[in-house]
Amino acid sequence: AARDGVALAMPRLQALGAAHPGVSTSLPPASPAAAQAWPEWQHPPLHKPEPDNDLGFLSEYNGILDEYLCDHLINVGTPQLAPSGVLDPQGGHARSVVRTSYNTYYKLSMYDAITAAIWARFSVLAGLPPEHAEPLVVQRYQIGQEYKQHRDYFTDSKHTAQRLVTVFAYLNDVEAGGNTAFPILGVSVRPERGKAVRFSNTTAQGKPNPDTLHAGLPVIRGEKWLATLWFWDRPFDWFR
């Protein structure tokens, strides 16, 4: 049987009305009615909204997910939470001392209509087809938990593909701590429910961008929830 994850995933997501192969920032603007419906999940826009803060390769978008969508991702992801890992050079995920959160990597069966619509919305922000994304991951950081300084791209010789864009959204407000810091830029993004952050892991010439060094700072009070998608330069095999 074929193990092409994209081929298996796309018909289901297209049936849900959430997969838009070839979506890009060059698509024409949505109709005025659709634009006014943002951020209603039933009408994911086919155009990229203007960022609230744009620092070149790093952009912030407020109000991308409403409370209902944030709660849905938390509720669906909570039962499957497990200690976080990182994608290792050999493929698969491995435990790491730099990442102390818990997370859920969504299986294809977890993509209901609402989650699939969120997945499509993130692809609009990324400016890349949704089938280029890794499975959605929902992360929970409790007091003291963090993700130390790291970069999302790969430099080892075993990877012929590359992560081009990272998109994540905060699913709750954090009482204290939990900022996402970009130390080279001198930028620290405060978690706010529904806010999305997008950054390009490579330069315009396609080279890894070292300025993307970032960290999830420790939570001081409360907890932090995130939803993240990493987009590659080609369709991602869900079953690698």
Buried (B, 14 or more C-beta within 10 A) or exposed (E): EEEEBBEBBBEBBBEBEBBBBEBBEEBEEBEEEBEEBBBBBEBBBBBBBEBEEEEEBBBBBBBBBBEEBBBBBBEBBEEBBEEBBEBEEEEEBEEBEEBBBBBBBBEEEBBEEBBBBBBBBBBBBBBBBBBBBBBBBBBBBEBEBBBEBBBBBBEEEEBEEBBBBBBBBBBBBBBEBBBBBBEEBEBEBEBBBBBBBBBBBBEEEEEBBEBBBBBBBBBEEBBBBBBBBBBBBBBBBBEE
